[in-house]
Amino acid sequence: MRRSIRAVLGSVSAAAVCAAAPMAVADGCGLFVNGVNYTGRNGCVLLGDDAPRDFENDTDSVVTIYADATCGGIATEVLSPHDSGPYTGKSMIIS
């Protein structure tokens, strides 16, 4: 019984850290592009010029990256949940 209570408390503590600091860089909490937290953004998100960026997707969402600034045309990259790497694009959609 004590082990299950500890497991529940550990999970609640981890969730509290993610929720308490949504704009801070925390391991395992959110979508980060060059260290900036984009968690909770909806629709087309403008990233700026077509420069390489470091993406860290520590969410259960798929991130689609576009060369076009309006999230139009063919996607240049699709970042799976809990995946990371350097990608180039001007905009993204988080779904």
N, C-alpha and C positions, 0 to 999 in steps of 0.2 A: 504494500500500500504506500509506503513512504517513497519508493522509487517512482511510482506513477505520479505522485504529487510533485516530486522534484522535476519529472519530465514535463509536466504541465506548466509548472512555474518557469522552467527554462524556456519553453516555447513562448509563453506570455512575455517574458523579459525581452526576448529577441524581437518580438513584434512591437513592443513598446519603444525600443531603440529606433526602429525603422520609422515608426509613426511620430516620435517626438522630434526627430531631426530630419524632416523631409528635404530640406535644402542643403544639408551637410553631406559630405561624402562619407558614406558608411558602407563597409563591406557587406555585400549581399542584399542591399536595399535600393532597388530602383534602376533607372536607366541613366547612364552618364555618358556624355559626349565631351571629350577633353576635360573631364573632371566636373563639368556642370551637370547638375541634376535636372533631368527632363521628366521625371516621374509625375504622372497625373496630367500631362498635356494631352489634348485631344485634337483630332483633325490634322491638317497639314502644318508642320512646324518648319519654319524657315531657319536654316543653319548658317546661311551666308555664302561666301564664295565657294567655289568648287575645289576646296583644299582637302588634303587627307586629314582625317580626324580619328581619334581613338574612341571606339564605342565599347561600352561595357553594359550589357543587357542582363541585369540580375533581377528580371521580372519573369512573369509567365506570359508576356506579350510578345508578338512578332513585330519587328521594326522593319519597315520597307523604306529604302533609301533611294532617292531620285536625283538625277543630274539636273533636272528642271527645278526651278525655284518654286513652282506651283504644284508640286507633287504630281505632275502630269507626265505622260509618255510612259516609256518602258522603265521599270525599276532597274537600277544598276546593281543593287545588292538587297538581299533579304537576310536579316539578322534574327536567328532563332532565339527562343527564350534561353536564358542563362548562357549566352554565347558572347564572345568579345573579339575585337580585332580592329585593325586600321581599315577604314573605308572612306571613299570619296563621294561627296554628293552635296547638293545645295539645299535639299529639303528631305523630310521624312514623315511617315505616318506611323503612329503607334497603334496597333490593333490587338 
